[in-house]
């Protein structure tokens, strides 16, 4: 069976979302880089894979997919075993909790945290745009409120969907990894259960392996 | 068995997403009406249900859920799994992809258009025409992709109706109430036909009856 292909740079957050799922299920895969400088993401070849001209794109045989969470769920379903079941779709309540916290990451946690990553890392280091401190300060206030809820939740549960690691936890990895490379990483120290949960995620072999290829470029 | 409870205000597009799915699933449910202007979503009793202080939320027996798409998936998985296709790798992936296109591409464009064109006038804010113009342009580019898809596929995920359709109703309903709707949508005939077919579904008509085009502000029924 040919390995599946993921198109896009391994250090891109949404590509990393897919890769951590592939690592967790032990699938064979290859990463095919897409050269943004050369506008490769807008090339006819790539638009066939992802009509929005974005990354990641994904190929499994003749199946082409886009949207990182849809790709990730495809991977988690295809390679699911009794031991590795990160979606829990066979259990209504568990699957619902995985969905709730996957949505919370997408619509509540990440909108508060990712502007800090963009302003402190991506803009200055990759785009030559200086940090907008107002955006950072506003986002930090929002993020603190979100982390208060996470702290209360994680003081009752080992992982977000319950006592089991799931897609909900893994979704938080890419952007939080980069957040820890900003000057504001110590914010998590104020939320001990959140910090402990993050350290559990970071200790996973899949995350350790991917983290090594996601070191932000030096300015 | 006790009916499912859904908390929120019916004019909310996020609430309507869950209501359409409840209707499509023929679920027994009751709405627990809440007042946004009254701050019901921030009261301690509600924060015990959704600590993020947002609506909708759902209770089914001892299970409490929030986030409109998580609620919708739970209902469909329980009562109408054919709308999710989770037993089929390829089909479920296509459903998920187009649900996410709505969530991460279309909704971030339609929300500021709807807020500026419909809501702002009622809450003492000026319309930001630059924001509207910028998002209308983004919308047109995005709809090119929808048009191409719906020219070769009857529904978004394939030749079958799915959650991908239902999740689109919410924000398209309010975009339809803006002055931009006709000119924009007329340029994409397959998209327009797909949207009008969705509008004709009994579930959608029923839910839309609770969603006046001005969110209720104009008639004094402030949400």
Interface residues (C-beta under 8 A of the other chain):
Chain A: X51 X52 X63 X65 X66 X67 X69 X70 X71 X73 X74 X77 X78 X89 X92 X93 X95 X96 X99 X100 X102 X103 X104 X106 X107 X108 X146 X149 X152 X153
Chain B: X51 X52 X63 X65 X66 X67 X68 X69 X70 X73 X74 X77 X78 X86 X89 X90 X92 X93 X96 X97 X99 X100 X101 X103 X104 X105 X142 X145 X148 X149
